[in-house]
Amino acid sequence: MRPVGPRAVRACWWRVWVVALLGMGLPVGRAGAECVRREPGWLWNYEGTLGTAGRARMTLVIDGERVSGVYALAGSATDVVLTGRLTAGRTLVLEGRDATGRRTVRFTGTFPTRDPSGRLGQSPLTCDVMAGTWETLGTPTRVAVLFALQDGTAGSLAHRYAALGVTDDAIINRTALRCWLALRDADRETMADLVAYPLTVVVDGRRLRLRTRAQFLARYETIVTPRLRAAVLASVPRHLFVRDEGAMLGAGDLWIGATGRLVAINP
């Protein structure tokens, strides 16, 4: 996979997203439109913040009124399974269960027609934003939350990285979490261990071919820049966007290949 400049990724992302939605015959920006989907084979990935618990990433599968999914907090190695219902294309109720099947959390909210945060301006929305209340069952903890749609891919909750040819999602999830933790802890040795060599990176307009771990460590400061580190740490290293060449961590900053190694870094 050739390195792609992160600015280019961000600049073109919204245009690509709109074109993709139009290509699937889905409504984009239709005033007052409901969030109506029957897509059991499509994963929609949202991100938001769960109060003091921190940043979270949620994947939903919407098939008419039936909704299923998972969510995980940044830095977590486990998912919480979600089941729920979408009523009248707007009202959403999701409940999460722990490993024993006990209900632990509940989200009650809507798909608003306008973004309450104003980040998306006054554009009419369909399924782009989820706003509501997140509560931990059995406790008084209730927080207002806002999740925004980040990306979507074909697949299933059990095999989300099938497009990459991966049958065990843990291969990608382990690497994503190790990268995130290594960047958080300034652990350059672990980052070097996770790279698939040889690796080509573009630094200051120059293509560098790094053939060994030692070469990567020698160039570490120019490759793993403060901007790249901040972008990855602002993301959730789970439920990643995937295409046939890699799974994306951050905003196109790191790409993980089918073997669980970093195949592209975009400083």
C-alpha positions in Angstrom: 0.0 0.0 0.0 1.4 3.4 -1.0 1.5 6.0 1.8 -1.3 8.5 1.5 -1.0 12.0 2.9 -3.3 12.5 5.9 -4.4 15.9 4.7 -5.5 14.4 1.4 -7.4 11.7 3.3 -9.2 14.3 5.4 -9.9 16.6 2.5 -11.5 14.0 0.3 -13.2 11.9 2.9 -16.5 13.7 2.9 -16.7 13.8 -0.9 -15.9 10.0 -1.1 -18.5 9.3 1.6 -21.3 11.2 -0.2 -20.5 9.5 -3.5 -20.5 6.1 -1.8 -23.9 6.7 -0.3 -25.3 7.9 -3.6 -23.9 4.8 -5.2 -25.8 2.6 -2.8 -29.0 4.5 -3.4 -29.1 5.9 0.1 -30.6 9.4 0.8 -28.0 12.1 1.5 -29.1 15.3 3.1 -32.8 14.9 2.5 -34.7 17.2 4.8 -36.6 15.3 7.5 -35.5 11.9 6.2 -35.6 9.0 8.5 -32.7 6.6 9.2 -34.1 3.7 7.2 -31.7 0.8 6.4 -32.0 -2.9 5.7 -28.4 -3.8 5.5 -27.5 -7.0 7.5 -24.2 -7.2 5.7 -23.0 -3.6 6.3 -21.2 -2.2 9.4 -21.7 1.4 10.4 -19.0 2.8 12.7 -19.7 5.7 15.0 -17.4 7.5 17.5 -18.3 9.5 20.6 -17.4 10.1 24.3 -19.1 8.2 27.2 -18.7 10.8 30.0 -15.6 10.2 32.1 -15.1 6.8 30.6 -13.6 8.4 27.6 -13.7 8.0 23.8 -15.7 5.1 22.4 -16.3 3.5 19.0 -19.5 1.8 18.2 -20.5 -0.4 15.3 -24.1 -0.9 14.3 -25.8 -3.3 11.9 -29.3 -1.9 11.0 -31.8 -4.2 9.4 -35.1 -2.4 9.5 -36.2 -2.1 13.1 -33.7 -4.6 14.3 -30.3 -3.2 15.4 -27.3 -5.1 16.7 -23.7 -4.0 17.4 -20.8 -3.7 19.6 -18.8 -0.9 21.3 -15.5 -0.5 22.9 -13.6 2.2 24.8 -10.2 3.5 23.6 -7.5 1.3 25.1 -9.9 -1.6 25.8 -9.3 -5.1 24.5 -12.9 -6.2 24.8 -16.3 -5.4 23.2 -19.7 -4.9 24.8 -22.4 -6.6 22.7 -25.4 -4.4 21.8 -28.9 -5.3 20.8 -31.8 -2.9 20.2 -34.6 -1.5 18.2 -35.1 1.5 15.9 -38.6 2.9 15.9 -40.0 5.1 13.1 -36.5 5.6 11.7 -35.6 8.0 14.5 -35.9 6.6 18.0 -33.1 4.2 19.0 -32.8 2.0 22.2 -29.7 -0.1 22.7 -28.8 -2.4 25.5 -25.4 -3.8 26.3 -24.6 -7.1 28.0 -21.4 -8.3 29.6 -19.8 -11.7 29.0 -22.3 -13.5 31.3 -25.3 -12.0 29.4 -26.2 -9.6 32.2 -27.5 -6.2 31.0 -25.1 -3.5 31.9 -25.7 -0.4 29.9 -28.5 1.3 27.9 -28.5 4.0 25.3 -31.8 5.8 24.6 -31.7 8.4 21.8 -32.5 9.6 18.4 -31.0 10.2 14.9 -31.6 14.0 14.8 -32.2 15.8 11.6 -29.6 18.4 12.6 -26.2 18.0 14.4 -26.7 19.3 18.0 -23.0 20.0 18.2 -23.0 22.2 15.0 -20.0 20.4 13.7 -21.9 19.4 10.5 -23.5 22.8 10.2 -27.2 22.9 9.3 -27.1 20.2 6.8 -30.1 17.9 7.0 -29.1 14.5 8.4 -30.4 10.9 8.2 -28.2 8.4 10.1 -25.2 10.6 10.6 -25.5 11.5 14.3 -26.9 9.7 17.3 -27.8 11.8 20.3 -29.2 10.7 23.6 -28.5 9.4 27.1 -26.1 6.6 28.1 -26.8 4.9 31.5 -25.0 2.3 33.5 -27.7 0.0 34.8 -28.0 -0.4 38.5 -26.2 2.9 39.2 -27.2 6.5 39.0 -24.7 7.1 36.2 -26.4 8.8 33.2 -24.5 10.9 30.7 -25.6 12.8 27.6 -23.8 11.4 24.6 -23.3 12.3 20.9 -22.0 9.7 18.4 -21.0 10.8 14.9 -20.8 8.5 11.9 -17.1 7.9 10.9 -17.2 5.2 8.2 -18.8 2.0 7.0 -17.6 -1.2 5.5 -19.1 -4.5 4.3 -18.8 -7.4 6.7 -20.2 -8.9 9.8 -19.7 -8.3 13.5 -17.9 -11.6 13.8 -15.7 -11.1 10.8 -15.3 -7.4 10.1 -11.9 -7.7 8.4 -13.0 -10.2 5.8 -12.3 -7.7 3.0 -8.6 -7.9 4.0 -8.7 -11.7 3.9 -8.6 -12.1 7.7 -10.7 -14.7 9.3 -9.6 -14.0 12.9 -10.4 -10.3 13.8 -8.1 -10.6 16.8 -5.1 -10.4 14.5 -5.9 -6.8 13.6 -7.4 -5.8 16.9 -4.2 -6.9 18.8 -2.0 -4.9 16.6 -4.2 -1.8 16.7 -4.2 -1.8 20.5 -0.5 -2.4 20.7 0.2 0.5 18.3 -2.1 2.8 20.3 -0.5 1.8 23.7 3.0 2.1 22.2 2.3 5.6 21.0 0.7 6.6 24.3 3.7 5.3 26.2 6.3 6.6 23.8 7.5 2.9 23.3 9.4 3.1 20.0 10.8 -0.4 20.4 7.3 -1.9 20.2 6.4 0.3 17.2 9.5 -1.0 15.4 8.5 -4.6 16.2 5.1 -4.1 14.6 6.3 -2.9 11.2 6.3 -5.1 8.1 9.7 -4.6 6.5 10.6 -3.3 4.0 8.5 -0.2 4.6 8.3 2.8 2.3 7.4 6.2 3.8 7.3 9.7 2.5 9.1 12.3 4.6 9.3 15.9 3.5 8.5 14.8 0.0 11.2 12.1 -0.2 10.4 8.4 -0.4 12.4 6.4 2.1 12.8 2.6 1.9 13.3 1.2 5.3 14.6 -2.4 5.2 15.4 -3.1 8.8 14.2 -2.4 12.3 17.4 -0.4 12.9 16.7 1.9 10.0 13.2 2.5 11.3 14.4 3.4 14.8 17.1 5.7 13.3 14.3 7.7 11.5 11.7 7.3 14.2 11.3 11.0 15.1 10.7 12.0 11.5 8.3 9.1 10.9 6.3 9.0 14.1 5.6 12.8 14.3 3.7 14.6 17.1 0.9 15.1 14.6 0.7 11.4 13.8 0.8 10.4 17.4 -1.9 12.8 18.4 -4.2 11.7 15.5 -3.9 8.0 16.4 -4.4 8.6 20.2 -7.5 10.6 19.4 -9.0 7.5 17.7 -10.3 4.3 19.1 -8.0 1.3 18.2 -10.9 -1.1 17.5 -13.7 -1.6 15.0 -11.4 -0.2 12.2 -12.4 0.9 8.7 -11.0 -1.8 6.3 -10.4 -2.2 2.6 -8.7 -4.9 0.7 -5.2 -3.6 1.4 -5.4 -2.8 5.0 -7.2 -1.7 8.2 -7.0 2.0 9.0 -5.9 3.3 12.4 -6.4 7.1 12.9 -7.3 9.2 9.9 -5.3 7.2 7.5 -2.1 7.6 9.6 -1.4 3.9 10.1 -2.5 0.9 8.0 -2.4 -2.7 9.3 -2.0 -5.6 6.8 -3.5 -9.1 6.9 -0.5 -10.5 8.9 -1.1 -8.0 11.7 1.9 -5.8 10.8 2.0 -2.1 9.8 2.2 -1.9 6.0 1.9 1.9 5.7 2.7 4.9 7.9 1.8 8.4 6.8 3.8 11.0 8.8 
